[in-house]
């Protein structure tokens, strides 16, 4: 009886400790940019050609793209709009994702935030956003949420 309880506890512990748990999509059933994405890492060049990778999985930054061209990001207090044209990772450079947030359009002092990115989707579950303003390589890597 004690062995069964011990084995049951080991099994429960092993299953509950999975880092990816049920948060991230693991199959290829969803394609394209439509969906919810969570930032998991940033990549940047220190100016000397060295690429640094920082784990961002503890942050709760989520961006959502819907099929009607609307986007939300929990960094902003309003919804935005986007345009996206799929590209392969080895395609020539050039922005293929444009995101615009106008969080306080009624306030003449507010700024419209418009960003352009080189966006690539890998294995349908990873989204790489490279800001077009970066001189050195820089990217945010997102994983698709279920």
C-alpha positions as CSV (number, residue, x, y, z in Angstrom):
1,X,0.0,0.0,0.0
2,X,2.8,2.4,0.8
3,X,4.5,1.6,-2.5
4,X,1.3,2.5,-4.3
5,X,1.0,5.8,-2.5
6,X,4.6,6.6,-3.2
7,X,4.3,5.7,-6.9
8,X,1.1,7.8,-7.2
9,X,2.9,10.8,-5.6
10,X,5.9,10.4,-7.9
11,X,3.5,10.3,-10.9
12,X,1.6,13.4,-9.8
13,X,4.8,15.3,-9.1
14,X,6.3,14.4,-12.5
15,X,3.2,15.4,-14.4
16,X,2.7,18.7,-12.5
17,X,6.3,19.8,-13.0
18,X,6.2,20.2,-16.8
19,X,7.4,23.7,-17.6
20,X,5.2,23.9,-20.8
21,X,2.2,22.3,-19.0
22,X,-1.0,23.2,-20.8
23,X,-0.1,26.8,-21.5
24,X,1.6,26.5,-24.9
25,X,0.4,24.9,-28.2
26,X,2.4,21.8,-29.0
27,X,0.9,20.6,-32.3
28,X,0.7,22.2,-35.7
29,X,-3.1,22.5,-35.7
30,X,-3.0,26.3,-35.8
31,X,-1.3,28.2,-38.6
32,X,-0.6,31.8,-39.5
33,X,-0.4,34.7,-37.1
34,X,-4.0,34.6,-35.8
35,X,-4.0,33.6,-32.1
36,X,-2.5,34.4,-28.7
37,X,1.3,34.6,-28.3
38,X,3.4,35.0,-25.2
39,X,7.0,36.4,-25.2
40,X,9.5,33.8,-24.1
41,X,12.9,35.3,-24.9
42,X,14.7,38.3,-26.4
43,X,17.7,38.2,-28.6
44,X,20.0,41.2,-29.1
45,X,23.5,42.0,-30.4
46,X,25.8,43.8,-27.9
47,X,27.3,45.9,-30.8
48,X,30.3,43.6,-31.0
49,X,28.7,40.8,-33.0
50,X,27.8,38.8,-29.9
51,X,24.1,37.7,-29.8
52,X,22.7,37.5,-26.2
53,X,19.6,35.6,-25.4
54,X,17.5,36.5,-22.3
55,X,14.7,34.3,-20.9
56,X,11.5,36.3,-20.7
57,X,9.2,33.4,-19.8
58,X,8.5,34.8,-16.4
59,X,7.0,37.9,-17.9
60,X,3.3,37.9,-18.8
61,X,3.5,39.8,-22.1
62,X,0.8,38.5,-24.4
63,X,0.0,39.8,-27.9
64,X,-3.2,38.6,-29.7
65,X,-3.9,38.8,-33.4
66,X,-7.4,38.2,-34.6
67,X,-8.6,37.4,-38.1
68,X,-10.1,40.9,-38.7
69,X,-6.8,42.7,-38.4
70,X,-7.1,43.7,-34.8
71,X,-4.5,43.2,-32.1
72,X,-4.1,43.5,-28.4
73,X,-1.0,43.7,-26.2
74,X,-1.1,43.9,-22.5
75,X,1.6,46.6,-22.6
76,X,-1.0,49.0,-24.1
77,X,-4.3,50.2,-22.7
78,X,-6.1,49.9,-26.1
79,X,-6.6,47.7,-29.0
80,X,-4.5,48.1,-32.2
81,X,-4.6,47.2,-35.8
82,X,-2.1,45.1,-37.9
83,X,-1.3,44.0,-41.4
84,X,0.8,40.8,-42.0
85,X,2.2,39.1,-45.1
86,X,3.8,35.7,-44.4
87,X,7.5,35.3,-45.2
88,X,10.0,32.5,-45.0
89,X,12.9,33.0,-42.6
90,X,15.5,33.3,-45.4
91,X,13.5,35.8,-47.4
92,X,14.9,39.2,-48.2
93,X,14.7,41.7,-45.4
94,X,11.8,44.1,-45.2
95,X,8.9,44.7,-42.8
96,X,6.0,42.3,-43.3
97,X,4.1,43.1,-40.0
98,X,2.9,46.6,-39.1
99,X,1.2,47.2,-35.8
100,X,-0.4,50.4,-34.8
101,X,-1.8,51.4,-31.4
102,X,-3.7,54.6,-30.9
103,X,-4.4,54.4,-27.2
104,X,-5.7,57.9,-26.6
105,X,-6.8,59.2,-29.9
106,X,-9.0,61.9,-28.3
107,X,-6.0,63.4,-26.5
108,X,-4.0,65.6,-29.0
109,X,-0.9,65.2,-26.9
110,X,-1.0,61.4,-27.2
111,X,1.3,59.7,-29.7
112,X,0.3,57.0,-32.1
113,X,2.6,54.0,-31.7
114,X,3.3,52.4,-35.0
115,X,5.9,49.7,-35.3
116,X,7.1,47.6,-38.2
117,X,8.6,44.2,-37.9
118,X,10.2,41.4,-39.8
119,X,8.0,38.6,-38.6
120,X,8.5,34.9,-39.1
121,X,6.6,31.9,-37.9
122,X,8.5,28.7,-37.2
123,X,6.8,25.3,-36.8
124,X,3.4,27.2,-36.5
125,X,4.1,27.8,-32.8
126,X,7.1,30.2,-32.6
127,X,6.8,33.9,-33.7
128,X,10.0,35.9,-34.2
129,X,9.5,39.7,-34.3
130,X,12.5,41.7,-35.4
131,X,12.0,45.4,-35.0
132,X,12.8,47.3,-38.2
133,X,14.3,50.2,-36.2
134,X,17.1,48.0,-34.8
135,X,20.5,48.7,-36.3
136,X,22.0,45.6,-34.7
137,X,20.1,42.3,-34.7
138,X,17.3,42.2,-32.1
139,X,14.2,40.1,-31.7
140,X,11.5,39.0,-29.4
141,X,10.5,35.4,-29.6
142,X,6.9,34.4,-28.8
143,X,5.2,31.0,-28.3
144,X,1.7,30.3,-29.4
145,X,-0.7,29.8,-26.5
146,X,-3.5,27.3,-26.6
